[in-house]
Amino acid sequence: MLESQTIIKNIYRDWFYSNPLLFSILSSHSIVPNSSIKIPFRVGQKRIEYCPKVIEGLSQKEIELYLKIEVYRIILQHPYKRKPYNCKNALLTIASNLVIYFLIQRENPLLIEEIEKLDLKGISFLKAQAAIFQNTENPLGQKYRGSEEEKFFQRNLQLDRKNNQLICQDSLDFEQWYYRILFLVKEAAGGPGLAFSEEIQKDQGEESLLWEEDGLACQEINQTLEAQRDSGSWGESEGENQRIIEEISDFTFDYKKILTKFRQNIVSANRKLTRMRPSRRYGFKCMGSRYERKANILIAVDVSASITDQSFNNFYRAIHNFFFLGLIEKIDLIFFDVNLKNTKPVIFKNKIDLKSISGRGGTNFQPPIDFFMENKNSYSGMIIFTDGQADIPSISGKNINLLWILDSRQAFEKSGKLIENLTGSLVTYLPF
């Protein structure tokens, strides 16, 4: 144990001089031995655990690489983000590994060759599947021939024949890769797909067992990143590396602040004057006030052709979560593409099959906005689920509370600035 501790201390000391960013992130977590685990390192709950017996068989270079991967995991906040409902921990690890793999590939192409030797969980499987997508006519079988899923993997799961490395064209985050890999494991039709699927079913995901949502930890990581950026002391991570980390970690964005602000707006909209309770400042000379803690909201769901089935599932989970907030008393649903698909709102009670709603045309935001304005006295606010691909609507009036939730980070970056300038509008995306 002494030897492994000494190696880690040496790495810790070297990073102090060569890479202040990694040193600062590493300093924010306790480093503790755990002989019960069977993997070199794992992170979560503000600590980095390592198994002395496992890492004693590794070189100092390999230990440093494993430790660097865990620090990148912290920077990207994977262990502290909201977990997908009923998720598989092993697939969380694979999704995280893949994001880090592509990050290091962009940041340091020479280092990725060393990372390849570590054989991170899931990378070998994904390489095998990439070869299948590259060399097979119907890699997902006849059922998915020409589908969006098939096109996605053909575009984002490629294999470079020269160096046998994975290649990705799009920029996907951790949660997006989780759902794609989950689909692939379930539907993989060739190669080691079936055997790997059975292996994943038994895997408890030891690497991510400590992961749990922690907003405070995310805030502390963001503050560390901002402090390093402002001081200009990123060390080896300066330049292109810094830009990539800032781009992927996106520490300027906090969707919970937007949801909290929308909640406050709804409460403010339900302020009731009363003479039964005196004003704190003026007593009974002026009317007091109380706030109704229940509210009715209207949700408009985009059912245009640009919305994917995965977005429908995400929308439903978001609606379900809003319903169980103590603040919301009733949720009415309307559906739209170029026009409203239902002139009378549907009351949200149980699971609704959004795919059964007739739509899939173009997109026009004006009809749901007009419906809300005509019935504004019945609702404290409106939430619009969409991908943002439409002309900006016209909104006028007072006491308007609109929350736009876009279906991806890409949609947020494309349309977020335009939407947030609309009257009474807040805009965010949920990291599903």
N, C-alpha and C positions, 0 to 999 in steps of 0.2 A: 504494500500500500504506500509505503514511503516513497518508492521509486515513481509510482504513477503520480503522486502528489507533486513530486519535484519537477516532473516533466510539465505538468499543468502550470506550475508556478513560473517555470522558464518561459512558457508561451505567453503567460500573462504579462511578464516583465518585458518581453520582446515587443508585444503589441503596444505597450506604453510609449515606446520610442517610434515604432514603425507604422502603427495604425491606431491613432487616438480614437477613431470612431468605434472600432471593434472593442478596444479597451474599455471605453465608457459604457457600452452596452453590457459587456461581460461583468463590469463592476456593479451593475444594477441588480445582478442575480447572485444568490449564494451558490457556491460550488460544493456539492456534498457527495460523498461516496455512498453507493447503494449496492451491496453484494447480491441482492435478491433479483436484480434485473439481469437479462441475458444479452443486452445490447451495450455498445460502448457508451453512448450518451442519450439522454432524453431531457426535455425541457418542459417547464410548466410550473404554475403556482410560485412564480418569482424565484425559482431555483433551477440549477442545471445539475442533474444527477449523472454519475458515471459508475461503471462497474470496474473496480480495480483489477479483477482477474482477467477481464476481457481486454482492457487496454494495455495490460502488461505484455501482451503478445503482439502489440503494434509498435511500429516505429514512431519516433517523435513527429515526423512529417505527417503520418497518417492520423495521429492523435490531433494534430493541429488542424487538419482538414475536417475531421469530424466535428471538432469544436467550432470551427468557422461556420460549418453548415448550421449548427444549432444557434449560433449568434445571428446568422442571417434569418433564421426562422423567427427569432425574437424581433428583429428589425421589421420584418414583414407582418408581425403581430399574429401569426397563425395560431399560436397556442392560446391567445386571449380573445379571439373573435367568436361570435355566436356560432355554435355548432348547428349544422342542418338537423332537422328533426329526425330522431331515430337513426342517426348516422352510424356508419361502420368506421370504427377508429382506424383500422388498417388502411382503408381507402383515403382517410384524411391524411395519413402519413404519406401515401403515394402522391396525392395531389400537391402536398407541400413540397415533397422532394422534386417533383417535376418543375414547379415554379422556380425553385432554387437552382435546379439544373440549367434552365434557360437563362436565369439571371447571371450565373457564373459564365455560361457560354458567351453571353454578350459582353460581360465585364472583362473576362480574362480567358481567351480561347486556349491558352497554353495550360492553364490550371484545370480546365475541364478534363483534360487527358488523365490527370491524377485523380480527379473525382470519379471518373469512370471506373477506376480500379477498386474503388470502395464498394461498388455494386449496391448502390442505394436501393432500398425496397421499391419494387415495381418497375424500375427502369428497364430491366431485362425483358420483362413481359411486354412493356410498351414498345420496345424495339422490335420484338417478334411480331407484334400486331402491326407496326408500321411497315414491316417488310411484306406482310400479307396485303395491306391496303395498296402497296405499291405494285405488287405483282399479280394480284388476283382480280378477276373481272367483277365479281360480286362478293366482296369481302365480308359483308354482313348478311349474305344470303338474298334470295329473291324478294323476301319481305321488305327489305330496305333498299332495294335497287333504285338508284337515282335519288334517294331521299336526302334531306338536309343533313341527317346524321352521317351518312356515307360521305357526302361532300365535305363535311367538317373535318373528319379524320383524314381524308385524302389531302386536305389543305394544311392541317395542323399536326399531323402525326406522320411526318416523313422521315426517311432514313438516308443520311448522306453516305453514299456507297464508298467514298474515299476513306473516311475516318470512322465509319460506323456510329456516327452521332445522330441523335434525334434533332429534327428541325421543325420549327413552328413558325407559321406566317402571321397569325393574329396575336394580339396581346391579351391573354386571358388571366384572370386572377385566380386565387386559390379556390374559391367557392365554385366558380364556373368549371374548373378542371375537375373538382370532386364529382359533380353530376355527370360530366362526360365520361369519366373513368368508371363510375358506377354503371352507366349504361353499357359501356364496352365490356365490362366483366360479365354482365348478365347476358349480353347478346353476341359475344365473340364466337364466331362460327368456325374458326380454324386455328391451327397451331396449338399452343399450350393454353388456349382460352378456357376450356372446360376444367382442366386440372388446376389452373390458377384460380378459377372461380371457387372450386371446392376448398382450395387452400385458404382463400380469403374468408370463407364462411367460418372456418375454425380459428382464424387468427384473431386474438383479442386486442391487437393493436397496442402492444406494450409501449411503443414509441410515443403515442399520443394519449395515454391514459390520464395524464396530469392536465390535459388541456381543458379549460373551461372559460366561459366568457368573463372578462374582467376589464371593465371600462377604465378603472383607475390605472391598471398596468399599462393599457394602451396610451393613456394620457401621459404617463411618466416616460414611456418610450418616445412619444412625439416630442416631449420637452427636451429629451436628450439629443434627438436628431436636430431639432431647431438650434439648440445651443452649439452643437458641433458645426452646423452650417454657418451660424452667425460668427463664430470664432475663426472659421476658415481652417480648422484643424482636422481635416478628414484623413490625413496621412495618405496611405496607399489607395484610399478610396476616393481621392479627389478626381476632378475632371469628369470624364465620361462615366466613371463608376459612380460618382456622386449623383449625377443626373439620373442614372438608371435607378438607384436606390430611392431617390426622392419620388420618381415617377411611379414606382411600384408600390412603395409604402404609402404614398399619398397622405402624408401626415397633416395636410392643411384641411382635410375633410372629416367631418364628424356628423354622420347622419342622425345620431341621437339628439343632437342639439336642435336640429330642424323639427324632429317629431315633438320634442319638449315645447318648442315655441308654438307649434300648431296647437298643442294641448292647452297652453296658456291662453291662446287667442280664443279658443272655444269657451273656456271658463269665463274669460272677460266678457264674452258675448252674452253670457247668462247671468250677469249681475242684476240683482233685484233690489230695489229700494224698499225700505221698511221703517215704520215708526215704532215697531216693537223692540227694536234694538238701537240704542243710542249711538251716535257718531263718536268714535274714540277721541276726536279732537274737540268737538263742539257739544257733546252731550245730546240732549233732546231738542236743542235749538234747530238742528238740521237732521234730515233723515239719515238713518244708518243704511247699511247695505249688507246683503248676504249673497252668496254665490250658489247657484244651482249646480250640483256636482254631476248631474246627468245631462246628456246631450244627445240629440239626434243628428246623424250625419248622412250625407248622400255620397255614394261612391259610384263613379263612372268608370267602367271598364272598357278599354279599347279592344275590340274584337276584329280589327282589320287584318288583312292578309299578311302584314309584316310582323304580327305577333306570333311567336312560336308556342308549341304545346308546353314547353318548359316554363315559358312566361306565364301561361295560364295557371300552372301549378304554383308558381311563386305568388301570383296574385291571390289565389285562394288562401294560401298560408298567411299572407299579410292581412287579408280581410278577417280571417279567423282570429288572429292575434289582436286586432283592434277591437273585435267584438267582446273579448274577455277583459279589456281594460275596464276598471271600475267606472270610468268616466262615461263610457258610451252606453246609452240605453237602447237605442235602436239604430240599425243600419239599413238604409234603402239602397238598392242596386239598380243602376241603369246601364245599358250596354249600347255602344255606338261604333260606327265606322264612318261612313259619309253622312249618316243621319242616325237618329235614335232607333234602336231595334225594339224597344218596349216603351210605349208612351206612359204606362203605369209602372212605377217602381216595384221591384221585387223585394220583399222583406227578407233579410238574411237571417235564417234560423239554423239550417243544417247545411251539409255540403251540397253545393250546386255544381252541376256539370257545365262549366263555362263553355266547353266545346260544343254543347248542344244549342247554343245561341247562334241563330243565323246571322252571318256577317261576312267577314273576310273580304270586304271591298277596300276602298281607299280609306283615308282618315280625315275627319273634319272636327275640330274641337268646338266649333261654334254651337252646334245643337246642344251638347250637354251643358255648356256654359249658359246658354239662353234658358234651358229648363231650370237650372239652379237659380238663376236670377228671378225667374217668374215665381218660384216657390221658396224664395229665400227666408220667408218668415217661418217656414216649417223646419228649417235646418240651421244648426250652428256653424256648419262649414261643409265643404265638399272635398273629397279626395279623388284625384284622377290618376288611374293606372294606365300607363301608355309607354310606347317607345319613343315618343316625341317627334315622330316623322310626319309632320303636317304643318300647314301654315299657322302662324301665330294668330290666335283669335282676338277679337275686340272685347274688352271688359271695361265697364264704367259703373260707378256707383260707390257707396260707402259701406263700411262694416262688412267687407267681403273677406272670407277666410277660405282660401284655396290651398291645398297641398297637392303638388304634382309629384308622383313617385314614378320614376323612370325605370325601365326593366334592366338596365345595365350601366356600367360605368362609361362605356363608349357613348351611349345615348346621353348621359349626363354631360359629358364633355362637349358633345356636339350641340345640344339644345338648352342646357341648363342656364346659361347666361341670358339667353333671350327670354326664357320663361320667367325667371326671377324678377325681370323688369315689369311684368304684368301687374296690374292693380291687385293688391291683396294676396299675392301669390308667394308661396314658398316652394322650393323644389329640392328634391333629393333623389337618391337611388338607394335601394336596400341591397346590401352585399349578400344576396342569396347564395 
